[in-house]
Amino acid sequence: MKRIIRENTLSTKQHYEFEGTDEQRTEEAWEVTCGYLGAKQKKTLEGIRSQMKEQSAWEQLEPVVNMSTLCLGIDGYYPLRAMTEFFQGKRDFS
């Protein structure tokens, strides 16, 4: 699998293009996301996820994922898919 990194000249954000199957792309997006987030952000996201579990607020999953990714500056189909799996409890921060 090859990861292509393109630097946007108008900002400091990096843009990634992932190759491989959907699962490989999602896994790679999760690794990039884990590397991008700081300890405080990870702890906050874990707290939100545990509150959702306690309150059985799974019907609010989509808005929570969308707001989380927007606030953190994360964009794209595969990072969004990986973050959704995190909130569903299928992924943890490494």
KEKOL-663411 format. One record per atom (N, C-alpha, C, O): residue in three letters; atom name; z, y, x. Coordinates in steps of 0.1 Angstrom, whole numbers. Atoms other than C-alpha are relative to their C-alpha. Layout:
N
R type atom    up north  east
R  ala   CA     Z     Y     X
...
END
This chain:
94
R type atom    up north  east
R  met    N     0   -12     9
R  met   CA     0     0     0
R  met    C     0    12     9
R  met    O     7    13    19
R  lys    N     1   -12    -8
R  lys   CA    -9    34    13
R  lys    C     5    12    -8
R  lys    O     1    14   -20
R  arg    N    -5   -12     7
R  arg   CA     9    66     4
R  arg    C    -8    12     6
R  arg    O    -7    14    18
R  ile    N     7   -12    -5
R  ile   CA   -12    98     7
R  ile    C     9    12    -4
R  ile    O    12    14   -16
R  ile    N    -8   -11     3
R  ile   CA     8   130    10
R  ile    C    -9    13     2
R  ile    O   -16    14    12
R  arg    N     8   -12    -1
R  arg   CA   -10   163     2
R  arg    C    10    12    -1
R  arg    O    19    12   -10
R  glu    N    -9   -12     0
R  glu   CA     8   196     9
R  glu    C    -7    11    -8
R  glu    O   -19    14    -5
R  asn    N     5   -10     8
R  asn   CA     2   222   -17
R  asn    C     2    13     8
R  asn    O    13    17    12
R  thr    N    -1   -13    -8
R  thr   CA    -6   255     1
R  thr    C     6    11    -7
R  thr    O    10    21     0
R  leu    N    -6   -11     7
R  leu   CA     8   277   -26
R  leu    C    15    -2    -2
R  leu    O    21     8    -6
R  ser    N   -15     2     1
R  ser   CA    43   262   -26
R  ser    C     4   -10    11
R  ser    O    -4   -15    19
R  thr    N    -5    10   -10
R  thr   CA    65   239    -5
R  thr    C     0   -14    -6
R  thr    O     5   -23     1
R  lys    N    -1    13     6
R  lys   CA    62   210   -29
R  lys    C   -11   -10     6
R  lys    O   -22    -5     9
R  gln    N     9    10    -5
R  gln   CA    46   178   -17
R  gln    C    -6    -8   -12
R  gln    O     2   -10   -22
R  his    N     6     8    11
R  his   CA    22   159   -39
R  his    C    -4   -14     6
R  his    O   -11   -15    16
R  tyr    N     3    14    -5
R  tyr   CA    19   121   -36
R  tyr    C   -10    -7    -9
R  tyr    O   -10    -4   -21
R  glu    N     9     9     7
R  glu   CA    -8    98   -46
R  glu    C     3   -14     4
R  glu    O     3   -17    16
R  phe    N    -4    14    -3
R  phe   CA     2    61   -49
R  phe    C   -11    -9    -2
R  phe    O   -19    -7   -12
R  glu    N    10    11     2
R  glu   CA   -20    31   -45
R  glu    C     7   -13    -2
R  glu    O    18   -15     2
R  gly    N    -6    13     3
R  gly   CA   -14    -4   -57
R  gly    C     1    -2   -15
R  gly    O    -5     5   -23
R  thr    N    -2     3    14
R  thr   CA    -4   -20   -90
R  thr    C    10    10    -6
R  thr    O    16    18     1
R  asp    N    -9   -10     7
R  asp   CA    16     0  -116
R  asp    C    14    -3     5
R  asp    O    21     7     7
R  glu    N   -14     3    -5
R  glu   CA    48   -18  -104
R  glu    C     2     5    14
R  glu    O    12    11    17
R  gln    N    -1    -5   -14
R  gln   CA    41   -10   -68
R  gln    C     0    16     0
R  gln    O     8    22     8
R  arg    N     0   -14     1
R  arg   CA    33    26   -77
R  arg    C    14     6    -5
R  arg    O    19    16     1
R  thr    N   -13    -4     5
R  thr   CA    65    29   -97
R  thr    C    11    -2    10
R  thr    O    20     7    12
R  glu    N   -10     2   -11
R  glu   CA    86    14   -69
R  glu    C    -1    10    11
R  glu    O     9    15    16
R  glu    N     2   -10   -11
R  glu   CA    71    37   -43
R  glu    C     4    14    -5
R  glu    O    10    22     2
R  ala    N    -4   -13     6
R  ala   CA    77    67   -67
R  ala    C    15     1     0
R  ala    O    21    11     2
R  trp    N   -14     0     0
R  trp   CA   113    56   -70
R  trp    C     6     3    14
R  trp    O    16    10    16
R  glu    N    -4    -3   -14
R  glu   CA   117    55   -32
R  glu    C    -1    14     4
R  glu    O     8    20    10
R  val    N     2   -14    -3
R  val   CA   103    89   -29
R  val    C    10     9    -7
R  val    O    15    18    -1
R  thr    N    -9    -7     8
R  thr   CA   125   102   -57
R  thr    C    14    -1     7
R  thr    O    22     9     8
R  cys    N   -13     2    -6
R  cys   CA   156    87   -40
R  cys    C     1     8    13
R  cys    O    12    14    16
R  gly    N     0    -8   -13
R  gly   CA   147   104    -7
R  gly    C     0    15    -3
R  gly    O     5    22     5
R  tyr    N     1   -14     4
R  tyr   CA   141   137   -25
R  tyr    C    13     5    -5
R  tyr    O    17    17    -2
R  leu    N   -13    -5     7
R  leu   CA   174   139   -44
R  leu    C    12     0    10
R  leu    O    12    -9    19
R  gly    N   -12    -1    -8
R  gly   CA   206   149   -27
R  gly    C    12    -8    -7
R  gly    O    10   -13   -18
R  ala    N   -11     7     5
R  ala   CA   240   132   -32
R  ala    C     5     5   -13
R  ala    O     9    -2   -23
R  lys    N    -6    -6    12
R  lys   CA   252   157   -58
R  lys    C    -9    -2   -12
R  lys    O    -4    -5   -23
R  gln    N    10     3    11
R  gln   CA   220   153   -79
R  gln    C     1   -14    -5
R  gln    O     1   -17   -17
R  lys    N    -1    15     4
R  lys   CA   223   115   -78
R  lys    C    13    -2    -8
R  lys    O    12    -9   -18
R  lys    N   -12     2     7
R  lys   CA   259   117   -89
R  lys    C     0     6   -14
R  lys    O     5     0   -23
R  thr    N     1    -6    13
R  thr   CA   251   140  -117
R  thr    C    -9    -9   -10
R  thr    O    -5   -11   -21
R  leu    N     8     9     9
R  leu   CA   223   117  -130
R  leu    C     7   -12    -4
R  leu    O     5   -17   -15
R  glu    N    -8    12     4
R  glu   CA   246    87  -128
R  glu    C    10     3   -11
R  glu    O    13    -5   -19
R  gly    N    -9    -4    10
R  gly   CA   271   106  -148
R  gly    C    -6     1   -14
R  gly    O    -1    -3   -24
R  ile    N     7    -2    13
R  ile   CA   246   115  -175
R  ile    C    -4   -14    -6
R  ile    O    -2   -17   -18
R  arg    N     3    14     4
R  arg   CA   235    78  -176
R  arg    C    12    -7    -6
R  arg    O    11   -14   -16
R  ser    N   -12     6     6
R  ser   CA   270    66  -181
R  ser    C     5     6   -13
R  ser    O    10    -1   -22
R  gln    N    -3    -6    13
R  gln   CA   276    91  -209
R  gln    C    -9    -5   -11
R  gln    O    -5    -7   -22
R  met    N     9     6    10
R  met   CA   245    78  -226
R  met    C     4   -14    -4
R  met    O     3   -17   -16
R  lys    N    -4    13     4
R  lys   CA   258    43  -224
R  lys    C    12     0    -9
R  lys    O    13    -8   -18
R  glu    N   -12     0     8
R  glu   CA   292    52  -237
R  glu    C    -2     5   -15
R  glu    O     4     0   -24
R  gln    N     2    -6    13
R  gln   CA   278    72  -266
R  gln    C   -12    -8    -8
R  gln    O   -15    -4   -19
R  ser    N    12     7     6
R  ser   CA   249    47  -273
R  ser    C   -11    10    -4
R  ser    O   -16     9   -16
R  ala    N    10   -11     3
R  ala   CA   225    77  -272
R  ala    C   -14    -4     5
R  ala    O   -21     5    10
R  trp    N    13     5    -5
R  trp   CA   194    56  -263
R  trp    C   -11     7    -8
R  trp    O   -22     7    -2
R  glu    N    11    -7     7
R  glu   CA   174    74  -290
R  glu    C    -3    13     6
R  glu    O   -14    19     3
R  gln    N     3   -12    -7
R  gln   CA   177   105  -269
R  gln    C    -5    -2    15
R  gln    O    -5     7    23
R  leu    N     4     3   -14
R  leu   CA   163    88  -238
R  leu    C   -12     9     5
R  leu    O   -11    14    16
R  glu    N    12    -8    -4
R  glu   CA   129   106  -237
R  glu    C     4    14     3
R  glu    O    -1    19    14
R  pro    N    -3   -14    -4
R  pro   CA   143   142  -239
R  pro    C     9     1    12
R  pro    O     7    10    20
R  val    N    -9    -1   -12
R  val   CA   170   134  -213
R  val    C    -8    -2    13
R  val    O    -6     5    23
R  val    N     9     3   -12
R  val   CA   144   119  -189
R  val    C    -9    12     3
R  val    O   -10    17    15
R  asn    N     9   -11    -2
R  asn   CA   120   148  -194
R  asn    C     8    13     5
R  asn    O     3    19    15
R  met    N    -7   -11    -5
R  met   CA   147   175  -189
R  met    C     5    -2    14
R  met    O     5     7    22
R  ser    N    -5     3   -13
R  ser   CA   161   157  -159
R  ser    C   -11     2    11
R  ser    O    -9     8    21
R  thr    N    11    -1    -9
R  thr   CA   127   155  -142
R  thr    C    -4    15     2
R  thr    O    -7    19    13
R  leu    N     4   -14     0
R  leu   CA   118   191  -151
R  leu    C    10     8     9
R  leu    O     6    16    17
R  cys    N   -10    -8    -8
R  cys   CA   151   205  -137
R  cys    C     1    -3    14
R  cys    O     4     5    23
R  leu    N     0     4   -14
R  leu   CA   148   185  -105
R  leu    C   -13     3     7
R  leu    O   -14     1    19
R  gly    N    13    -3    -6
R  gly   CA   112   195   -99
R  gly    C    -8   -12     2
R  gly    O   -17   -13    12
R  ile    N     7    13    -1
R  ile   CA    99   159  -103
R  ile    C   -11     0   -11
R  ile    O    -8     3   -22
R  asp    N    11     0     9
R  asp   CA    65   155  -119
R  asp    C    -9   -12     3
R  asp    O    -9   -17    14
R  gly    N     9    11    -1
R  gly   CA    40   127  -125
R  gly    C     4   -12    -8
R  gly    O    15   -14   -11
R  tyr    N    -2    12     8
R  tyr   CA    36    95  -144
R  tyr    C     9   -10     6
R  tyr    O    18   -14     0
R  tyr    N    -8    11    -6
R  tyr   CA    51    71  -119
R  tyr    C    14     5     3
R  tyr    O    23    -3     1
R  pro    N   -14    -4    -1
R  pro   CA    81    92  -110
R  pro    C     8     1   -14
R  pro    O    19    -2   -15
R  leu    N    -6     0    13
R  leu   CA    87    97  -147
R  leu    C     4   -14    -5
R  leu    O    14   -16   -11
R  arg    N    -2    14     3
R  arg   CA    84    60  -153
R  arg    C    12    -6     7
R  arg    O    20   -13     1
R  ala    N   -11     5    -8
R  ala   CA   108    53  -125
R  ala    C    14     6    -5
R  ala    O    24    -1    -6
R  met    N   -13    -6     5
R  met   CA   134    78  -138
R  met    C     4    -6   -14
R  met    O    15    -7   -17
R  thr    N    -3     6    13
R  thr   CA   131    63  -173
R  thr    C     7   -14     2
R  thr    O    16   -17    -5
R  glu    N    -6    12    -3
R  glu   CA   139    29  -158
R  glu    C    14     2     5
R  glu    O    23    -7     3
R  phe    N   -14    -3    -4
R  phe   CA   169    44  -141
R  phe    C     9     3   -11
R  phe    O    20    -3   -12
R  phe    N    -9    -3    11
R  phe   CA   183    58  -173
R  phe    C     2   -13    -9
R  phe    O    12   -14   -16
R  gln    N    -1    12     8
R  gln   CA   176    24  -190
R  gln    C    10   -10     8
R  gln    O    13   -21     2
R  gly    N    -9     9    -8
R  gly   CA   198     8  -162
R  gly    C    -7   -10     8
R  gly    O    -1   -20    13
R  lys    N     8    10    -8
R  lys   CA   169   -11  -145
R  lys    C     0     4    14
R  lys    O    -4    -5    22
R  arg    N     1    -4   -14
R  arg   CA   172     9  -113
R  arg    C    13     7     4
R  arg    O    20    13    -5
R  asp    N   -12    -7    -6
R  asp   CA   200    23   -91
R  asp    C    -4     7    12
R  asp    O   -14     3    19
R  phe    N     3    -7   -12
R  phe   CA   200    48   -63
R  phe    C     4    -9    12
R  phe    O    14   -16    12
R  ser    N    -3     8   -12
R  ser   CA   198    32   -29
R  ser    C     8     7    10
R  ser    O    11     2    21
END
